[in-house]
Amino acid sequence: MRRANKRDENEPEIFSALRQLGASVYPLHEPCDAVLGYRNKTYLIEVKTPTGKSTKPQAKFIETWRGQYKILRSVDEAVTWLNDVGQGN
């Protein structure tokens, strides 16, 4: 029997903060937690708790993915990252 994917407990507050800053956030189940659109650019994001580790499939995806991919561990980190993205960093 296949089990449901476990979501990180901090995901709702991180997604909410990103949306409040004007990002579109579309939750996914694989290969990451969400696709995010901001200022006409698209990013794949993964939410982890401060001590959370990537699963083996996630680690393999990260190693081979050649596009934008960001792991976010807190609201503060998410806000700082999105502000940096907005400034072109």
Backbone torsions as a table, in degrees:
resi	resn	phi	psi	omega
1	MET	NA	133.9	179.6
2	ARG	-82.6	134.9	179.4
3	ARG	-94.0	152.6	177.4
4	ALA	-68.6	146.5	176.7
5	ASN	-65.2	135.4	178.2
6	LYS	-81.3	131.9	178.7
7	ARG	-98.6	145.0	178.2
8	ASP	-72.7	141.6	-173.8
9	GLU	-64.1	-24.7	-179.0
10	ASN	-90.0	-1.5	-177.2
11	GLU	-59.1	-49.0	-177.7
12	PRO	-58.0	-41.8	-178.4
13	GLU	-71.9	-33.5	176.5
14	ILE	-68.6	-46.2	178.1
15	PHE	-59.8	-42.6	179.7
16	SER	-61.3	-45.3	179.4
17	ALA	-61.7	-42.3	179.1
18	LEU	-64.3	-40.5	178.6
19	ARG	-65.9	-38.9	178.9
20	GLN	-63.5	-25.2	177.7
21	LEU	-87.7	2.1	175.4
22	GLY	101.1	8.3	179.5
23	ALA	-87.1	150.7	168.6
24	SER	-92.7	132.4	-179.7
25	VAL	-128.0	120.2	179.9
26	TYR	-116.4	108.4	-178.6
27	PRO	-63.4	142.6	176.4
28	LEU	-127.7	173.1	174.3
29	HIS	-110.8	-31.8	178.5
30	GLU	-150.1	149.3	-0.4
31	PRO	-86.2	1.0	179.6
32	CYS	-145.0	-177.6	-176.5
33	ASP	-79.4	-28.4	-177.6
34	ALA	-164.7	159.2	168.1
35	VAL	-107.7	134.5	-175.3
36	LEU	-121.2	133.6	174.9
37	GLY	-113.1	131.5	-179.6
38	TYR	-153.0	123.0	179.2
39	ARG	51.8	48.2	176.3
40	ASN	64.9	23.1	174.2
41	LYS	-125.9	155.3	-177.4
42	THR	-119.7	137.4	-179.7
43	TYR	-133.1	144.0	170.4
44	LEU	-94.6	131.7	-179.4
45	ILE	-126.1	147.1	176.5
46	GLU	-123.4	131.1	177.1
47	VAL	-102.4	129.6	176.9
48	LYS	-131.1	151.3	171.1
49	THR	-69.5	168.3	-178.6
50	PRO	-55.1	-28.4	-179.5
51	THR	-112.2	6.3	-176.5
52	GLY	-67.4	145.3	179.4
53	LYS	-112.2	152.3	174.9
54	SER	-72.0	144.7	174.1
55	THR	-74.3	167.2	178.1
56	LYS	-58.8	-46.4	177.3
57	PRO	-61.7	-37.1	177.8
58	GLN	-65.5	-43.6	179.7
59	ALA	-61.0	-41.6	178.6
60	LYS	-64.1	-42.3	178.5
61	PHE	-61.2	-47.8	-178.9
62	ILE	-58.5	-40.8	-179.8
63	GLU	-63.0	-33.5	-173.5
64	THR	-101.7	-13.7	-177.3
65	TRP	-74.1	132.4	-177.4
66	ARG	-109.0	13.2	179.5
67	GLY	-113.2	-169.4	-179.8
68	GLN	-69.8	128.9	179.7
69	TYR	-150.1	128.7	-176.9
70	LYS	-135.3	133.5	173.4
71	ILE	-98.0	126.4	-179.5
72	LEU	-116.8	133.9	-175.2
73	ARG	-115.5	-9.5	179.9
74	SER	-158.0	164.4	176.1
75	VAL	-62.2	-44.0	179.9
76	ASP	-58.8	-44.0	178.3
77	GLU	-63.5	-41.4	-179.8
78	ALA	-63.6	-45.0	-179.8
79	VAL	-64.1	-45.7	178.7
80	THR	-60.5	-46.4	-179.7
81	TRP	-60.9	-47.5	-176.7
82	LEU	-67.2	-36.8	174.7
83	ASN	-62.1	-41.4	176.5
84	ASP	-63.0	-42.5	178.6
85	VAL	-61.0	-42.9	-179.9
86	GLY	-63.4	-25.6	179.0
87	GLN	-92.8	3.8	178.0
88	GLY	86.0	13.2	179.8
89	ASN	-92.0	NA	NA
